[in-house]
Amino acid sequence: MAKVKAEALELIRKLPDDVTTSGIMEELFF
């Protein structure tokens, strides 16, 4: 699970600042 979290954080860093973490979580998990 740690690897998945690290990859997700890396993707988040590449996205624009206006993308919220909750929005990303919805994209990943829903």
C-alpha distance matrix in Angstrom:
0.0 3.8 5.4 5.2 6.3 8.7 10.0 10.6 12.4 14.4 15.5 16.6 18.6 20.4 21.4 24.6 24.7 26.0 22.8 21.2 17.6 18.4 19.9 16.8 14.7 17.5 17.5 13.9 13.9 17.6
3.8 0.0 3.8 5.4 5.1 6.2 8.7 9.8 10.5 12.4 14.3 15.2 16.6 18.8 20.2 23.4 23.2 25.0 22.1 20.7 17.1 18.6 20.2 17.1 15.5 18.8 18.7 15.4 16.0 19.8
5.4 3.8 0.0 3.8 5.4 5.1 6.2 8.6 9.9 10.6 12.5 14.3 15.5 17.0 18.9 22.3 22.8 24.7 21.7 20.9 17.6 19.3 20.3 16.8 15.8 19.0 18.1 14.7 16.0 19.8
5.2 5.4 3.8 0.0 3.8 5.4 5.1 6.1 8.6 9.9 10.7 12.3 14.4 15.7 16.8 20.3 20.9 22.3 19.1 18.2 15.0 16.3 17.1 13.6 12.4 15.3 14.4 11.0 12.3 16.0
6.3 5.1 5.4 3.8 0.0 3.8 5.4 5.0 6.2 8.6 9.9 10.4 12.4 14.5 15.5 18.6 18.6 20.1 17.1 15.8 12.4 14.1 15.4 12.2 11.0 14.5 14.3 11.2 12.6 16.3
8.7 6.2 5.1 5.4 3.8 0.0 3.8 5.4 5.1 6.2 8.8 9.9 10.7 12.8 14.6 17.8 18.0 20.2 17.6 16.9 13.8 16.3 17.3 13.9 13.6 17.2 16.4 13.7 15.7 19.3
10.0 8.7 6.2 5.1 5.4 3.8 0.0 3.8 5.4 5.0 6.3 8.7 10.0 11.0 12.8 16.4 17.3 19.3 16.5 16.4 13.7 16.1 16.2 12.5 12.8 15.9 14.4 11.8 14.3 17.8
10.6 9.8 8.6 6.1 5.0 5.4 3.8 0.0 3.8 5.4 5.1 6.2 8.7 10.0 10.8 14.1 14.8 16.3 13.2 12.8 10.1 12.3 12.5 8.9 9.2 12.4 11.2 8.9 11.6 14.8
12.4 10.5 9.9 8.6 6.2 5.1 5.4 3.8 0.0 3.8 5.4 5.0 6.3 8.8 10.0 12.9 12.9 15.1 12.6 12.1 9.5 12.6 13.3 10.1 10.9 14.4 13.7 12.0 14.5 17.6
14.4 12.4 10.6 9.9 8.6 6.2 5.0 5.4 3.8 0.0 3.8 5.4 5.2 6.6 9.1 12.4 13.2 15.8 13.6 14.1 12.2 15.4 15.4 12.0 13.5 16.7 15.1 13.6 16.7 19.7
15.5 14.3 12.5 10.7 9.9 8.8 6.3 5.1 5.4 3.8 0.0 3.8 5.4 5.2 6.5 10.2 11.8 13.7 11.2 12.2 10.8 13.7 12.8 9.4 11.6 14.1 12.1 11.1 14.6 17.2
16.6 15.2 14.3 12.3 10.4 9.9 8.7 6.2 5.0 5.4 3.8 0.0 3.8 5.4 5.2 8.2 8.7 10.7 8.2 8.9 7.6 10.9 10.5 7.7 10.1 12.9 11.7 11.4 14.5 16.8
18.6 16.6 15.5 14.4 12.4 10.7 10.0 8.7 6.3 5.2 5.4 3.8 0.0 3.8 5.6 7.9 8.3 11.3 10.1 11.1 10.5 14.1 13.8 11.4 13.8 16.6 15.4 15.1 18.3 20.6
20.4 18.8 17.0 15.7 14.5 12.8 11.0 10.0 8.8 6.6 5.2 5.4 3.8 0.0 3.8 6.8 8.9 11.6 10.3 12.5 12.4 15.7 14.5 12.0 15.0 17.2 15.2 15.3 18.9 20.9
21.4 20.2 18.9 16.8 15.5 14.6 12.8 10.8 10.0 9.1 6.5 5.2 5.6 3.8 0.0 3.8 6.4 8.3 6.8 9.5 10.3 13.3 11.6 9.7 13.2 14.8 13.0 13.9 17.4 18.9
24.6 23.4 22.3 20.3 18.6 17.8 16.4 14.1 12.9 12.4 10.2 8.2 7.9 6.8 3.8 0.0 3.8 5.5 5.8 9.1 11.1 13.9 12.1 11.4 15.0 16.3 14.9 16.5 19.7 20.7
24.7 23.2 22.8 20.9 18.6 18.0 17.3 14.8 12.9 13.2 11.8 8.7 8.3 8.9 6.4 3.8 0.0 3.8 5.4 7.5 9.7 12.7 11.8 11.7 14.9 16.5 15.9 17.4 20.2 21.3
26.0 25.0 24.7 22.3 20.1 20.2 19.3 16.3 15.1 15.8 13.7 10.7 11.3 11.6 8.3 5.5 3.8 0.0 3.8 6.1 9.5 11.4 10.0 11.0 14.2 15.0 14.7 17.0 19.4 19.9
22.8 22.1 21.7 19.1 17.1 17.6 16.5 13.2 12.6 13.6 11.2 8.2 10.1 10.3 6.8 5.8 5.4 3.8 0.0 3.8 6.7 8.5 6.7 7.2 10.6 11.4 11.0 13.2 15.7 16.3
21.2 20.7 20.9 18.2 15.8 16.9 16.4 12.8 12.1 14.1 12.2 8.9 11.1 12.5 9.5 9.1 7.5 6.1 3.8 0.0 3.8 5.4 5.1 6.4 8.7 10.0 10.8 12.5 14.4 15.1
17.6 17.1 17.6 15.0 12.4 13.8 13.7 10.1 9.5 12.2 10.8 7.6 10.5 12.4 10.3 11.1 9.7 9.5 6.7 3.8 0.0 3.8 5.3 5.0 6.2 8.7 9.8 10.5 12.1 13.6
18.4 18.6 19.3 16.3 14.1 16.3 16.1 12.3 12.6 15.4 13.7 10.9 14.1 15.7 13.3 13.9 12.7 11.4 8.5 5.4 3.8 0.0 3.8 5.4 5.0 6.2 8.7 9.8 10.4 11.1
19.9 20.2 20.3 17.1 15.4 17.3 16.2 12.5 13.3 15.4 12.8 10.5 13.8 14.5 11.6 12.1 11.8 10.0 6.7 5.1 5.3 3.8 0.0 3.8 5.4 5.1 6.3 8.8 10.1 10.2
16.8 17.1 16.8 13.6 12.2 13.9 12.5 8.9 10.1 12.0 9.4 7.7 11.4 12.0 9.7 11.4 11.7 11.0 7.2 6.4 5.0 5.4 3.8 0.0 3.8 5.4 5.0 6.2 8.6 9.9
14.7 15.5 15.8 12.4 11.0 13.6 12.8 9.2 10.9 13.5 11.6 10.1 13.8 15.0 13.2 15.0 14.9 14.2 10.6 8.7 6.2 5.0 5.4 3.8 0.0 3.8 5.4 5.1 5.9 7.8
17.5 18.8 19.0 15.3 14.5 17.2 15.9 12.4 14.4 16.7 14.1 12.9 16.6 17.2 14.8 16.3 16.5 15.0 11.4 10.0 8.7 6.2 5.1 5.4 3.8 0.0 3.8 5.5 5.4 5.1
17.5 18.7 18.1 14.4 14.3 16.4 14.4 11.2 13.7 15.1 12.1 11.7 15.4 15.2 13.0 14.9 15.9 14.7 11.0 10.8 9.8 8.7 6.3 5.0 5.4 3.8 0.0 3.8 5.9 6.0
13.9 15.4 14.7 11.0 11.2 13.7 11.8 8.9 12.0 13.6 11.1 11.4 15.1 15.3 13.9 16.5 17.4 17.0 13.2 12.5 10.5 9.8 8.8 6.2 5.1 5.5 3.8 0.0 3.8 6.2
13.9 16.0 16.0 12.3 12.6 15.7 14.3 11.6 14.5 16.7 14.6 14.5 18.3 18.9 17.4 19.7 20.2 19.4 15.7 14.4 12.1 10.4 10.1 8.6 5.9 5.4 5.9 3.8 0.0 3.8
17.6 19.8 19.8 16.0 16.3 19.3 17.8 14.8 17.6 19.7 17.2 16.8 20.6 20.9 18.9 20.7 21.3 19.9 16.3 15.1 13.6 11.1 10.2 9.9 7.8 5.1 6.0 6.2 3.8 0.0
